[in-house]
Amino acid sequence: MFFAVTECGPINQAVFAWAYSSLGDRDRRRAAMAADPGWAGSAKATGGLGALKAQNTLVLKPVPWSPIR
């Protein structure tokens, strides 16, 4: 996982990036997360804060020289 905050550009933005071996791997992991009662409780507790204003999802493919493969 990679986590960063913006240095330049849009402010008050957090970026999370997860590496999966395939889209099927992503689907399995997200299904397990959704089934976890701890995740559901956390999402419910933080959702009421109104802190999430927008969310974007990207599927990226590493370039040949990327250290993440």
KEKE-3310 file (N, C-alpha, C; in steps of 0.2 Angstrom, whole numbers, plus 5000, padded with zeros to 4 digits):
npx = (5004:5002:5003:4999:5000:4995:5007:5009:4996:4979:4973:4972:4970:4970:4980:4978:4986:4985:4993:4988:4989:4981:4965:4955:4961:4960:4946:4943:4950:4943:4930:4932:4936:4924:4916:4920:4917:4923:4927:4915:4909:4919:4918:4904:4905:4914:4908:4898:4904:4906:4917:4922:4923:4924:4928:4939:4943:4956:4963:4978:4992:5008:5023:5036:5048:5045:5046:5036:5029)
npy = (4994:5011:5028:5045:5063:5078:5088:5098:5106:5101:5104:5097:5083:5066:5052:5035:5020:5004:4988:4975:4958:4955:4959:4950:4947:4959:4960:4948:4952:4964:4960:4952:4962:4969:4960:4959:4963:4972:4982:4986:4993:5003:5010:5014:5023:5033:5037:5046:5058:5066:5069:5064:5070:5067:5053:5044:5031:5022:5011:5005:5001:4995:5002:4995:4997:5000:4998:4991:4977)
npz = (5000:4997:5003:5003:5004:4996:4989:4980:4969:4970:4987:5003:5001:5000:4995:4992:4987:4981:4978:4967:4962:4951:4943:4948:4960:4967:4967:4976:4988:4991:4993:5004:5013:5014:5020:5033:5049:5057:5047:5042:5053:5055:5043:5045:5056:5052:5041:5044:5047:5037:5030:5018:5002:4989:4978:4969:4958:4951:4939:4937:4926:4928:4922:4911:4919:4932:4949:4956:4953)
capx = (5000:5006:4999:5003:4996:4997:5012:5007:4990:4973:4975:4967:4968:4974:4980:4980:4987:4986:4995:4985:4992:4976:4958:4952:4964:4957:4939:4943:4952:4938:4925:4934:4935:4917:4913:4924:4912:4926:4927:4908:4909:4923:4915:4898:4907:4918:4904:4894:4908:4905:4924:4924:4919:4925:4932:4941:4946:4959:4966:4984:4996:5015:5027:5041:5054:5042:5048:5031:5027)
capy = (5000:5018:5033:5051:5069:5082:5093:5104:5105:5101:5103:5093:5077:5060:5047:5028:5015:4997:4984:4969:4954:4955:4962:4945:4947:4965:4958:4944:4956:4969:4956:4950:4968:4971:4955:4960:4967:4978:4987:4989:4997:5008:5014:5018:5028:5038:5040:5051:5064:5070:5071:5062:5074:5064:5048:5042:5024:5021:5004:5007:4995:4997:5002:4990:4999:5001:4993:4988:4972)
capz = (5000:4997:5006:5002:5004:4990:4990:4975:4966:4975:4994:5007:4997:5002:4990:4994:4981:4983:4972:4967:4956:4946:4945:4952:4967:4970:4969:4982:4994:4993:4996:5011:5017:5015:5024:5039:5053:5059:5042:5042:5059:5054:5038:5047:5061:5049:5036:5047:5048:5031:5028:5011:4998:4982:4978:4962:4957:4945:4938:4933:4924:4929:4916:4912:4923:4938:4954:4958:4947)
cpx = (5004:5001:5003:4998:4999:5002:5011:5000:4984:4975:4970:4965:4973:4974:4982:4981:4988:4988:4992:4989:4987:4969:4954:4955:4961:4950:4939:4945:4946:4932:4926:4934:4928:4913:4915:4919:4916:4927:4920:4907:4913:4920:4908:4900:4910:4913:4900:4898:4908:4912:4926:4919:4919:4929:4933:4944:4949:4962:4972:4988:5003:5018:5033:5047:5051:5044:5043:5028:5023)
cpy = (5006:5023:5039:5057:5073:5087:5099:5102:5105:5100:5099:5086:5072:5055:5040:5024:5008:4993:4977:4965:4954:4958:4957:4945:4953:4963:4953:4948:4961:4965:4954:4956:4970:4966:4956:4965:4973:4984:4990:4994:5003:5013:5018:5024:5034:5041:5046:5058:5069:5073:5069:5066:5071:5058:5046:5035:5024:5014:5006:5001:4998:4997:4997:4991:5000:4996:4989:4983:4966)
cpz = (5000:4999:5005:5002:4998:4993:4986:4972:4971:4982:4997:5004:4999:4997:4993:4987:4984:4977:4973:4961:4950:4948:4949:4959:4970:4972:4975:4988:4996:4995:5003:5016:5019:5020:5032:5043:5056:5054:5042:5047:5058:5049:5040:5052:5057:5043:5038:5048:5042:5028:5021:5006:4991:4983:4971:4962:4951:4945:4934:4932:4925:4922:4917:4917:4930:4943:4957:4952:4950)
residu = (MET:PHE:PHE:ALA:VAL:THR:GLU:CYS:GLY:PRO:ILE:ASN:GLN:ALA:VAL:PHE:ALA:TRP:ALA:TYR:SER:SER:LEU:GLY:ASP:ARG:ASP:ARG:ARG:ARG:ALA:ALA:MET:ALA:ALA:ASP:PRO:GLY:TRP:ALA:GLY:SER:ALA:LYS:ALA:THR:GLY:GLY:LEU:GLY:ALA:LEU:LYS:ALA:GLN:ASN:THR:LEU:VAL:LEU:LYS:PRO:VAL:PRO:TRP:SER:PRO:ILE:ARG)
# end
